[in-house]
Amino acid sequence: MRELNWGFVSVGSNPTVSELIQSIYNYLSTPLTHDDLGYVLSTPQNRHLLEKARQCRIKEGYYAINDVERKGPFRRSDVLGNHRCFYGIRATTMGDGQDVLFFNFGPGRVPHY
């Protein structure tokens, strides 16, 4: 079975903070594919954890107003489990001169707005 390999979050050159955050949001909002789900669910306890993460996402976030999401697809963000607190972005230049941004998530309370 393959690993999860979703690739990079795409942003244009010199993105604004708003564009960067929107790109991360779009990336993590992408529904899991059939192959992704097969990989994640190949570990038996992941079914419960994935379902719990989806319910927290719906209850605590934007989707709380949209009851359709309760039966909607699992999303990439659900694979994060309880590591949904945004810890920041780190920029670095790779050996080939390519600029790369790393974003980090960890356990913690997700703020409600």
Secondary structure as UniProt FT lines:
FT   HELIX           17..29
FT   HELIX           34..40
FT   TURN            41..42
FT   TURN            44..45
FT   HELIX           46..60
FT   HELIX           62..65
FT   HELIX           67..71
FT   HELIX           76..80
FT   TURN            81..82
FT   STRAND          85..93
FT   TURN            95..96
FT   STRAND          99..106
//
